[in-house]
Amino acid sequence: MDKIAIGLSGGVDSAVAAWLLLQDGHEVVAFTMRLPVFSGGVETAQADTLDDARRVAECLRVPLAELDLRDAFGRDVLTPFADAYADGLTPNPCALCNRAIKFGALADAARRAGCDALATGHYAQTQFTGGRWQLLCAADPNQDQSYFLHRLSQEQISFARFPIGHLAKAEVRALADAAGLPVSRKRGSRDLCFLPGGDYREFLRARCPGACQPGPVRHALTNEILGTHPGTASCTIGQRKGLGIATGEPFYAVELQPATRTVFAGPREMLSQDAFCVREVNWISIPRPNAPTRVMARTRYRQKLFAARVEPLDGDAWRVVPDAPQDKAAPGQSAVFYDGAVVMGGGIVAQKIMSCDGK
């Protein structure tokens, strides 16, 4: 059997993943990561998460090593996160973390320890076919996390194992109870791991204060000032509430201009778009297409998939043309492409479609 590293987060999913590896007869060594955590804009202790990881390792009788990845996380996740907001984007830090930290720095530590693979508690699956590793959606669509893994390379996917990808959340909890794992009833979190309270504004005030300054909200068609927003970093495309306006009819953020601290708002129909562009596309499960390619796509984690055509442009830019108009995608977010259960690839939504053509 293989020697497999498990990344223990202190939650039930990674704990059950470790237990399943042991049941399959693998030699298991555990790693847990010390990452920066912020509350009210100030870095705080990560004691609870680390303590839970230690308790799981003790229960399973597997060795546990703690990795201090605070500097790497700050460089590879937090700085791009803040820079994106300063530029008027809505970033996806989980996709950055999976590529640079969990399947980057953590995987490197696993290799140094002589491990044959790195397992995590992600809800996703992989398969090797046609001489290429493919990333697949999880069996449980309500828990599927493949959207956040689309930036991984072939090398990273080949080293990855997802032991719970074929299970539903209820099944994972039942296994945790049956195994007597100390985190079996621990509640899952939907917050960003480094912002457990879910409020990123205090964090951004220290990192990009200019993007957190109030500014005008202007009518996207008439340029009339409608009100004052709390900061472009607090706004995203498609947002309705919290813009600081009262128009008597629903208005939505349709464009951000951080350089002038301006948010443009308009009626619902201004969110509709026939096409958008994506940059830095990573084709993970298929070779890079050289011609327009049919896909199912989404630009938000829980968004319903929509049919589209993806067209190659100059450089690393691609145009996405949905079969039916879609709500405007927030620049900076991830556009991910699927063929059934296969995650074909994905990239970052560009700010303007013209930027894809170099105009």
Contacts in CASP RR format, 6 or more apart in sequence:
PFRMAT RR
TARGET T0000
AUTHOR 0000-0000-0000
METHOD contacts of the structure
MODEL  1
MDKIAIGLSGGVDSAVAAWLLLQDGHEVVAFTMRLPVFSGGVETAQADTL
DDARRVAECLRVPLAELDLRDAFGRDVLTPFADAYADGLTPNPCALCNRA
IKFGALADAARRAGCDALATGHYAQTQFTGGRWQLLCAADPNQDQSYFLH
RLSQEQISFARFPIGHLAKAEVRALADAAGLPVSRKRGSRDLCFLPGGDY
REFLRARCPGACQPGPVRHALTNEILGTHPGTASCTIGQRKGLGIATGEP
FYAVELQPATRTVFAGPREMLSQDAFCVREVNWISIPRPNAPTRVMARTR
YRQKLFAARVEPLDGDAWRVVPDAPQDKAAPGQSAVFYDGAVVMGGGIVA
QKIMSCDGK
1 24 0 8 1.000
1 25 0 8 1.000
1 26 0 8 1.000
1 27 0 8 1.000
2 26 0 8 1.000
2 27 0 8 1.000
2 115 0 8 1.000
2 116 0 8 1.000
2 117 0 8 1.000
3 26 0 8 1.000
3 27 0 8 1.000
3 28 0 8 1.000
3 29 0 8 1.000
3 114 0 8 1.000
3 115 0 8 1.000
3 116 0 8 1.000
4 21 0 8 1.000
4 26 0 8 1.000
4 27 0 8 1.000
4 28 0 8 1.000
4 29 0 8 1.000
4 115 0 8 1.000
4 116 0 8 1.000
4 117 0 8 1.000
4 118 0 8 1.000
4 119 0 8 1.000
4 161 0 8 1.000
5 28 0 8 1.000
5 29 0 8 1.000
5 30 0 8 1.000
5 31 0 8 1.000
5 106 0 8 1.000
5 109 0 8 1.000
5 110 0 8 1.000
5 113 0 8 1.000
5 115 0 8 1.000
5 117 0 8 1.000
5 118 0 8 1.000
5 119 0 8 1.000
6 14 0 8 1.000
6 17 0 8 1.000
6 18 0 8 1.000
6 21 0 8 1.000
6 28 0 8 1.000
6 29 0 8 1.000
6 30 0 8 1.000
6 31 0 8 1.000
6 62 0 8 1.000
6 118 0 8 1.000
6 119 0 8 1.000
6 120 0 8 1.000
7 14 0 8 1.000
7 18 0 8 1.000
7 30 0 8 1.000
7 31 0 8 1.000
7 32 0 8 1.000
7 33 0 8 1.000
7 102 0 8 1.000
7 106 0 8 1.000
7 118 0 8 1.000
7 119 0 8 1.000
7 120 0 8 1.000
7 121 0 8 1.000
8 14 0 8 1.000
8 15 0 8 1.000
8 18 0 8 1.000
8 30 0 8 1.000
8 31 0 8 1.000
8 32 0 8 1.000
8 53 0 8 1.000
8 56 0 8 1.000
8 57 0 8 1.000
8 64 0 8 1.000
9 32 0 8 1.000
9 33 0 8 1.000
9 49 0 8 1.000
9 53 0 8 1.000
9 121 0 8 1.000
10 32 0 8 1.000
10 49 0 8 1.000
10 50 0 8 1.000
10 52 0 8 1.000
10 53 0 8 1.000
10 56 0 8 1.000
10 183 0 8 1.000
10 186 0 8 1.000
11 52 0 8 1.000
11 53 0 8 1.000
11 56 0 8 1.000
11 183 0 8 1.000
11 186 0 8 1.000
11 188 0 8 1.000
12 172 0 8 1.000
12 173 0 8 1.000
12 176 0 8 1.000
12 181 0 8 1.000
12 183 0 8 1.000
12 184 0 8 1.000
12 185 0 8 1.000
12 186 0 8 1.000
12 188 0 8 1.000
13 121 0 8 1.000
13 122 0 8 1.000
13 123 0 8 1.000
13 164 0 8 1.000
13 172 0 8 1.000
14 56 0 8 1.000
14 120 0 8 1.000
14 121 0 8 1.000
15 56 0 8 1.000
15 60 0 8 1.000
15 176 0 8 1.000
15 181 0 8 1.000
15 183 0 8 1.000
15 184 0 8 1.000
16 121 0 8 1.000
16 163 0 8 1.000
16 164 0 8 1.000
16 172 0 8 1.000
16 175 0 8 1.000
16 176 0 8 1.000
16 179 0 8 1.000
16 181 0 8 1.000
17 119 0 8 1.000
17 120 0 8 1.000
17 121 0 8 1.000
17 162 0 8 1.000
17 163 0 8 1.000
17 164 0 8 1.000
18 28 0 8 1.000
18 30 0 8 1.000
18 56 0 8 1.000
18 60 0 8 1.000
18 62 0 8 1.000
18 119 0 8 1.000
19 60 0 8 1.000
19 175 0 8 1.000
19 176 0 8 1.000
19 179 0 8 1.000
19 181 0 8 1.000
20 163 0 8 1.000
20 164 0 8 1.000
20 175 0 8 1.000
21 28 0 8 1.000
21 119 0 8 1.000
21 161 0 8 1.000
21 163 0 8 1.000
22 28 0 8 1.000
22 60 0 8 1.000
22 62 0 8 1.000
28 60 0 8 1.000
28 62 0 8 1.000
29 62 0 8 1.000
29 63 0 8 1.000
29 65 0 8 1.000
29 110 0 8 1.000
29 113 0 8 1.000
29 115 0 8 1.000
30 53 0 8 1.000
30 56 0 8 1.000
30 57 0 8 1.000
30 60 0 8 1.000
30 62 0 8 1.000
30 63 0 8 1.000
30 64 0 8 1.000
30 65 0 8 1.000
31 64 0 8 1.000
31 65 0 8 1.000
31 66 0 8 1.000
31 67 0 8 1.000
31 106 0 8 1.000
31 109 0 8 1.000
31 110 0 8 1.000
32 49 0 8 1.000
32 50 0 8 1.000
32 53 0 8 1.000
32 54 0 8 1.000
32 57 0 8 1.000
32 64 0 8 1.000
32 65 0 8 1.000
32 66 0 8 1.000
32 67 0 8 1.000
33 66 0 8 1.000
33 67 0 8 1.000
33 69 0 8 1.000
33 101 0 8 1.000
33 102 0 8 1.000
33 106 0 8 1.000
34 46 0 8 1.000
34 50 0 8 1.000
34 66 0 8 1.000
34 67 0 8 1.000
34 68 0 8 1.000
34 69 0 8 1.000
34 70 0 8 1.000
35 46 0 8 1.000
35 69 0 8 1.000
35 70 0 8 1.000
35 73 0 8 1.000
35 101 0 8 1.000
35 193 0 8 1.000
35 194 0 8 1.000
36 43 0 8 1.000
36 70 0 8 1.000
36 73 0 8 1.000
36 74 0 8 1.000
36 78 0 8 1.000
36 194 0 8 1.000
37 43 0 8 1.000
37 44 0 8 1.000
37 45 0 8 1.000
37 46 0 8 1.000
37 193 0 8 1.000
37 194 0 8 1.000
37 195 0 8 1.000
37 196 0 8 1.000
38 44 0 8 1.000
38 194 0 8 1.000
38 195 0 8 1.000
38 202 0 8 1.000
38 203 0 8 1.000
39 196 0 8 1.000
39 197 0 8 1.000
40 199 0 8 1.000
40 202 0 8 1.000
40 203 0 8 1.000
41 202 0 8 1.000
41 203 0 8 1.000
41 205 0 8 1.000
41 206 0 8 1.000
50 66 0 8 1.000
52 182 0 8 1.000
52 183 0 8 1.000
52 186 0 8 1.000
53 64 0 8 1.000
54 64 0 8 1.000
55 182 0 8 1.000
55 183 0 8 1.000
56 181 0 8 1.000
56 182 0 8 1.000
56 183 0 8 1.000
57 63 0 8 1.000
57 64 0 8 1.000
59 180 0 8 1.000
59 181 0 8 1.000
59 182 0 8 1.000
60 181 0 8 1.000
65 109 0 8 1.000
65 113 0 8 1.000
67 105 0 8 1.000
67 106 0 8 1.000
67 109 0 8 1.000
69 101 0 8 1.000
69 105 0 8 1.000
69 106 0 8 1.000
72 100 0 8 1.000
72 101 0 8 1.000
72 105 0 8 1.000
73 97 0 8 1.000
73 101 0 8 1.000
73 194 0 8 1.000
76 96 0 8 1.000
76 97 0 8 1.000
76 100 0 8 1.000
76 101 0 8 1.000
77 93 0 8 1.000
77 96 0 8 1.000
77 97 0 8 1.000
77 100 0 8 1.000
77 101 0 8 1.000
77 194 0 8 1.000
78 93 0 8 1.000
78 194 0 8 1.000
78 207 0 8 1.000
80 91 0 8 1.000
80 93 0 8 1.000
80 96 0 8 1.000
81 91 0 8 1.000
81 93 0 8 1.000
81 96 0 8 1.000
82 203 0 8 1.000
82 204 0 8 1.000
82 207 0 8 1.000
82 208 0 8 1.000
83 208 0 8 1.000
84 90 0 8 1.000
84 91 0 8 1.000
84 332 0 8 1.000
85 91 0 8 1.000
85 200 0 8 1.000
85 204 0 8 1.000
85 208 0 8 1.000
85 211 0 8 1.000
85 232 0 8 1.000
85 233 0 8 1.000
86 207 0 8 1.000
86 208 0 8 1.000
86 210 0 8 1.000
86 211 0 8 1.000
86 233 0 8 1.000
86 258 0 8 1.000
87 258 0 8 1.000
88 211 0 8 1.000
88 232 0 8 1.000
88 233 0 8 1.000
88 256 0 8 1.000
88 258 0 8 1.000
88 331 0 8 1.000
88 351 0 8 1.000
89 330 0 8 1.000
89 331 0 8 1.000
89 332 0 8 1.000
89 351 0 8 1.000
90 236 0 8 1.000
90 237 0 8 1.000
90 330 0 8 1.000
90 331 0 8 1.000
90 332 0 8 1.000
90 333 0 8 1.000
91 332 0 8 1.000
91 333 0 8 1.000
92 148 0 8 1.000
92 332 0 8 1.000
92 333 0 8 1.000
92 334 0 8 1.000
92 348 0 8 1.000
93 192 0 8 1.000
93 194 0 8 1.000
94 148 0 8 1.000
94 192 0 8 1.000
95 148 0 8 1.000
95 149 0 8 1.000
95 150 0 8 1.000
95 151 0 8 1.000
95 334 0 8 1.000
96 151 0 8 1.000
97 193 0 8 1.000
98 148 0 8 1.000
98 149 0 8 1.000
98 151 0 8 1.000
98 152 0 8 1.000
99 151 0 8 1.000
99 152 0 8 1.000
99 153 0 8 1.000
99 156 0 8 1.000
102 120 0 8 1.000
103 118 0 8 1.000
103 152 0 8 1.000
103 156 0 8 1.000
103 159 0 8 1.000
103 160 0 8 1.000
104 156 0 8 1.000
106 118 0 8 1.000
107 118 0 8 1.000
107 156 0 8 1.000
107 159 0 8 1.000
107 160 0 8 1.000
110 117 0 8 1.000
110 118 0 8 1.000
110 159 0 8 1.000
111 159 0 8 1.000
117 159 0 8 1.000
117 160 0 8 1.000
117 161 0 8 1.000
118 159 0 8 1.000
118 160 0 8 1.000
118 161 0 8 1.000
119 160 0 8 1.000
119 161 0 8 1.000
119 162 0 8 1.000
119 163 0 8 1.000
120 160 0 8 1.000
120 161 0 8 1.000
120 162 0 8 1.000
121 162 0 8 1.000
121 163 0 8 1.000
121 164 0 8 1.000
122 145 0 8 1.000
122 148 0 8 1.000
122 149 0 8 1.000
122 162 0 8 1.000
122 164 0 8 1.000
122 165 0 8 1.000
123 138 0 8 1.000
123 140 0 8 1.000
123 143 0 8 1.000
123 144 0 8 1.000
123 145 0 8 1.000
123 146 0 8 1.000
123 162 0 8 1.000
123 164 0 8 1.000
123 165 0 8 1.000
124 135 0 8 1.000
124 136 0 8 1.000
124 137 0 8 1.000
124 138 0 8 1.000
124 144 0 8 1.000
124 145 0 8 1.000
124 146 0 8 1.000
124 149 0 8 1.000
124 162 0 8 1.000
124 165 0 8 1.000
125 135 0 8 1.000
125 136 0 8 1.000
125 137 0 8 1.000
125 138 0 8 1.000
125 139 0 8 1.000
125 162 0 8 1.000
125 165 0 8 1.000
125 166 0 8 1.000
125 341 0 8 1.000
126 133 0 8 1.000
126 134 0 8 1.000
126 135 0 8 1.000
126 136 0 8 1.000
126 157 0 8 1.000
126 160 0 8 1.000
126 161 0 8 1.000
126 162 0 8 1.000
127 133 0 8 1.000
127 134 0 8 1.000
127 136 0 8 1.000
128 134 0 8 1.000
128 158 0 8 1.000
132 154 0 8 1.000
132 285 0 8 1.000
132 286 0 8 1.000
132 287 0 8 1.000
133 154 0 8 1.000
133 157 0 8 1.000
133 158 0 8 1.000
133 285 0 8 1.000
134 157 0 8 1.000
134 284 0 8 1.000
134 285 0 8 1.000
134 342 0 8 1.000
134 343 0 8 1.000
135 146 0 8 1.000
135 149 0 8 1.000
135 150 0 8 1.000
135 152 0 8 1.000
135 157 0 8 1.000
135 284 0 8 1.000
135 285 0 8 1.000
135 342 0 8 1.000
135 343 0 8 1.000
135 345 0 8 1.000
136 146 0 8 1.000
136 341 0 8 1.000
136 342 0 8 1.000
136 343 0 8 1.000
137 144 0 8 1.000
137 146 0 8 1.000
137 338 0 8 1.000
137 340 0 8 1.000
137 341 0 8 1.000
137 343 0 8 1.000
138 144 0 8 1.000
138 145 0 8 1.000
138 146 0 8 1.000
138 162 0 8 1.000
138 165 0 8 1.000
138 166 0 8 1.000
139 165 0 8 1.000
139 166 0 8 1.000
139 167 0 8 1.000
139 168 0 8 1.000
140 165 0 8 1.000
140 167 0 8 1.000
140 168 0 8 1.000
140 169 0 8 1.000
142 168 0 8 1.000
142 169 0 8 1.000
143 168 0 8 1.000
143 169 0 8 1.000
146 336 0 8 1.000
146 343 0 8 1.000
147 298 0 8 1.000
147 301 0 8 1.000
147 334 0 8 1.000
147 336 0 8 1.000
147 343 0 8 1.000
148 301 0 8 1.000
148 334 0 8 1.000
149 343 0 8 1.000
150 282 0 8 1.000
150 284 0 8 1.000
150 334 0 8 1.000
150 336 0 8 1.000
150 343 0 8 1.000
150 345 0 8 1.000
150 346 0 8 1.000
150 347 0 8 1.000
151 282 0 8 1.000
151 284 0 8 1.000
151 334 0 8 1.000
151 346 0 8 1.000
151 347 0 8 1.000
152 160 0 8 1.000
152 282 0 8 1.000
152 284 0 8 1.000
153 282 0 8 1.000
153 284 0 8 1.000
154 284 0 8 1.000
157 284 0 8 1.000
164 172 0 8 1.000
167 175 0 8 1.000
173 184 0 8 1.000
173 185 0 8 1.000
176 183 0 8 1.000
176 184 0 8 1.000
177 184 0 8 1.000
177 185 0 8 1.000
189 196 0 8 1.000
191 197 0 8 1.000
191 198 0 8 1.000
192 198 0 8 1.000
192 200 0 8 1.000
195 203 0 8 1.000
200 233 0 8 1.000
201 212 0 8 1.000
201 230 0 8 1.000
201 233 0 8 1.000
201 234 0 8 1.000
204 211 0 8 1.000
204 212 0 8 1.000
204 233 0 8 1.000
205 212 0 8 1.000
208 233 0 8 1.000
210 258 0 8 1.000
210 261 0 8 1.000
211 231 0 8 1.000
211 232 0 8 1.000
211 233 0 8 1.000
211 258 0 8 1.000
212 230 0 8 1.000
212 231 0 8 1.000
212 233 0 8 1.000
212 234 0 8 1.000
213 231 0 8 1.000
213 261 0 8 1.000
214 228 0 8 1.000
214 229 0 8 1.000
214 230 0 8 1.000
214 231 0 8 1.000
214 261 0 8 1.000
215 228 0 8 1.000
215 229 0 8 1.000
215 231 0 8 1.000
215 232 0 8 1.000
215 261 0 8 1.000
215 262 0 8 1.000
215 263 0 8 1.000
216 225 0 8 1.000
216 227 0 8 1.000
216 228 0 8 1.000
216 229 0 8 1.000
216 261 0 8 1.000
216 262 0 8 1.000
216 263 0 8 1.000
217 225 0 8 1.000
217 226 0 8 1.000
217 227 0 8 1.000
217 228 0 8 1.000
217 229 0 8 1.000
217 243 0 8 1.000
217 244 0 8 1.000
217 245 0 8 1.000
217 262 0 8 1.000
217 263 0 8 1.000
217 264 0 8 1.000
217 265 0 8 1.000
218 224 0 8 1.000
218 225 0 8 1.000
218 226 0 8 1.000
218 262 0 8 1.000
218 263 0 8 1.000
218 264 0 8 1.000
218 265 0 8 1.000
219 225 0 8 1.000
219 226 0 8 1.000
219 264 0 8 1.000
219 265 0 8 1.000
219 266 0 8 1.000
220 254 0 8 1.000
220 255 0 8 1.000
220 264 0 8 1.000
220 265 0 8 1.000
220 266 0 8 1.000
220 270 0 8 1.000
221 266 0 8 1.000
221 270 0 8 1.000
226 245 0 8 1.000
226 247 0 8 1.000
226 251 0 8 1.000
226 265 0 8 1.000
227 243 0 8 1.000
227 244 0 8 1.000
227 245 0 8 1.000
228 244 0 8 1.000
229 235 0 8 1.000
229 242 0 8 1.000
229 243 0 8 1.000
229 244 0 8 1.000
229 263 0 8 1.000
230 242 0 8 1.000
230 244 0 8 1.000
231 261 0 8 1.000
231 263 0 8 1.000
232 256 0 8 1.000
232 257 0 8 1.000
232 258 0 8 1.000
232 261 0 8 1.000
232 262 0 8 1.000
232 263 0 8 1.000
234 242 0 8 1.000
235 242 0 8 1.000
235 243 0 8 1.000
235 253 0 8 1.000
235 256 0 8 1.000
235 263 0 8 1.000
236 253 0 8 1.000
236 256 0 8 1.000
236 330 0 8 1.000
237 253 0 8 1.000
237 254 0 8 1.000
237 255 0 8 1.000
237 256 0 8 1.000
237 271 0 8 1.000
237 328 0 8 1.000
237 329 0 8 1.000
237 330 0 8 1.000
237 331 0 8 1.000
238 252 0 8 1.000
238 253 0 8 1.000
238 254 0 8 1.000
238 271 0 8 1.000
238 327 0 8 1.000
238 328 0 8 1.000
238 330 0 8 1.000
239 252 0 8 1.000
239 253 0 8 1.000
240 250 0 8 1.000
240 251 0 8 1.000
240 252 0 8 1.000
240 253 0 8 1.000
243 251 0 8 1.000
243 253 0 8 1.000
243 263 0 8 1.000
243 265 0 8 1.000
245 251 0 8 1.000
245 265 0 8 1.000
247 265 0 8 1.000
249 267 0 8 1.000
250 267 0 8 1.000
250 268 0 8 1.000
251 265 0 8 1.000
251 266 0 8 1.000
251 267 0 8 1.000
252 265 0 8 1.000
252 266 0 8 1.000
252 267 0 8 1.000
252 268 0 8 1.000
252 270 0 8 1.000
252 271 0 8 1.000
253 263 0 8 1.000
253 264 0 8 1.000
253 265 0 8 1.000
254 264 0 8 1.000
254 265 0 8 1.000
254 266 0 8 1.000
254 270 0 8 1.000
254 271 0 8 1.000
254 328 0 8 1.000
255 263 0 8 1.000
255 264 0 8 1.000
256 262 0 8 1.000
256 263 0 8 1.000
256 264 0 8 1.000
257 263 0 8 1.000
257 264 0 8 1.000
271 327 0 8 1.000
271 328 0 8 1.000
272 325 0 8 1.000
272 326 0 8 1.000
272 327 0 8 1.000
272 328 0 8 1.000
273 325 0 8 1.000
273 326 0 8 1.000
273 327 0 8 1.000
273 328 0 8 1.000
273 329 0 8 1.000
274 321 0 8 1.000
274 322 0 8 1.000
274 325 0 8 1.000
275 319 0 8 1.000
275 320 0 8 1.000
275 321 0 8 1.000
275 322 0 8 1.000
275 353 0 8 1.000
276 299 0 8 1.000
276 319 0 8 1.000
276 320 0 8 1.000
276 328 0 8 1.000
276 329 0 8 1.000
276 335 0 8 1.000
276 349 0 8 1.000
276 350 0 8 1.000
276 353 0 8 1.000
277 313 0 8 1.000
277 317 0 8 1.000
277 318 0 8 1.000
277 319 0 8 1.000
277 320 0 8 1.000
277 349 0 8 1.000
277 350 0 8 1.000
277 352 0 8 1.000
277 353 0 8 1.000
277 355 0 8 1.000
277 356 0 8 1.000
278 310 0 8 1.000
278 317 0 8 1.000
278 318 0 8 1.000
278 319 0 8 1.000
278 320 0 8 1.000
278 335 0 8 1.000
278 346 0 8 1.000
278 347 0 8 1.000
278 348 0 8 1.000
278 349 0 8 1.000
278 350 0 8 1.000
279 316 0 8 1.000
279 317 0 8 1.000
279 318 0 8 1.000
279 347 0 8 1.000
279 348 0 8 1.000
279 350 0 8 1.000
279 356 0 8 1.000
280 316 0 8 1.000
280 347 0 8 1.000
280 348 0 8 1.000
281 316 0 8 1.000
281 318 0 8 1.000
281 345 0 8 1.000
281 346 0 8 1.000
281 347 0 8 1.000
282 345 0 8 1.000
282 346 0 8 1.000
282 347 0 8 1.000
283 289 0 8 1.000
283 344 0 8 1.000
283 345 0 8 1.000
283 346 0 8 1.000
284 343 0 8 1.000
284 344 0 8 1.000
284 345 0 8 1.000
284 346 0 8 1.000
285 342 0 8 1.000
285 343 0 8 1.000
285 344 0 8 1.000
285 345 0 8 1.000
286 339 0 8 1.000
286 342 0 8 1.000
286 344 0 8 1.000
286 345 0 8 1.000
289 310 0 8 1.000
289 312 0 8 1.000
290 312 0 8 1.000
291 312 0 8 1.000
292 309 0 8 1.000
292 310 0 8 1.000
292 311 0 8 1.000
292 312 0 8 1.000
293 309 0 8 1.000
293 310 0 8 1.000
293 344 0 8 1.000
294 307 0 8 1.000
294 308 0 8 1.000
294 309 0 8 1.000
294 310 0 8 1.000
295 307 0 8 1.000
295 308 0 8 1.000
295 309 0 8 1.000
295 310 0 8 1.000
295 337 0 8 1.000
295 338 0 8 1.000
295 339 0 8 1.000
295 344 0 8 1.000
296 305 0 8 1.000
296 306 0 8 1.000
296 307 0 8 1.000
296 308 0 8 1.000
296 337 0 8 1.000
296 338 0 8 1.000
296 339 0 8 1.000
296 340 0 8 1.000
297 305 0 8 1.000
297 306 0 8 1.000
297 307 0 8 1.000
297 308 0 8 1.000
297 310 0 8 1.000
297 320 0 8 1.000
297 322 0 8 1.000
297 335 0 8 1.000
297 336 0 8 1.000
297 337 0 8 1.000
297 338 0 8 1.000
298 304 0 8 1.000
298 305 0 8 1.000
298 306 0 8 1.000
298 335 0 8 1.000
298 336 0 8 1.000
298 338 0 8 1.000
299 326 0 8 1.000
299 329 0 8 1.000
299 330 0 8 1.000
299 333 0 8 1.000
299 334 0 8 1.000
299 335 0 8 1.000
299 336 0 8 1.000
299 349 0 8 1.000
300 329 0 8 1.000
300 330 0 8 1.000
300 333 0 8 1.000
305 338 0 8 1.000
306 322 0 8 1.000
306 323 0 8 1.000
306 324 0 8 1.000
306 326 0 8 1.000
307 322 0 8 1.000
307 323 0 8 1.000
307 324 0 8 1.000
308 320 0 8 1.000
308 321 0 8 1.000
308 322 0 8 1.000
308 323 0 8 1.000
308 337 0 8 1.000
309 320 0 8 1.000
309 321 0 8 1.000
309 323 0 8 1.000
310 318 0 8 1.000
310 319 0 8 1.000
310 320 0 8 1.000
310 321 0 8 1.000
310 337 0 8 1.000
311 318 0 8 1.000
311 319 0 8 1.000
311 320 0 8 1.000
311 321 0 8 1.000
312 318 0 8 1.000
313 319 0 8 1.000
313 356 0 8 1.000
313 357 0 8 1.000
314 357 0 8 1.000
314 358 0 8 1.000
317 350 0 8 1.000
317 355 0 8 1.000
317 356 0 8 1.000
317 357 0 8 1.000
318 356 0 8 1.000
319 353 0 8 1.000
319 356 0 8 1.000
320 335 0 8 1.000
329 335 0 8 1.000
329 349 0 8 1.000
330 349 0 8 1.000
331 349 0 8 1.000
331 350 0 8 1.000
331 351 0 8 1.000
332 348 0 8 1.000
332 349 0 8 1.000
332 350 0 8 1.000
332 351 0 8 1.000
333 348 0 8 1.000
333 349 0 8 1.000
334 346 0 8 1.000
334 347 0 8 1.000
334 348 0 8 1.000
334 349 0 8 1.000
335 346 0 8 1.000
335 347 0 8 1.000
335 348 0 8 1.000
335 349 0 8 1.000
336 343 0 8 1.000
336 345 0 8 1.000
336 346 0 8 1.000
336 347 0 8 1.000
337 343 0 8 1.000
337 344 0 8 1.000
337 345 0 8 1.000
337 346 0 8 1.000
338 344 0 8 1.000
350 356 0 8 1.000
END
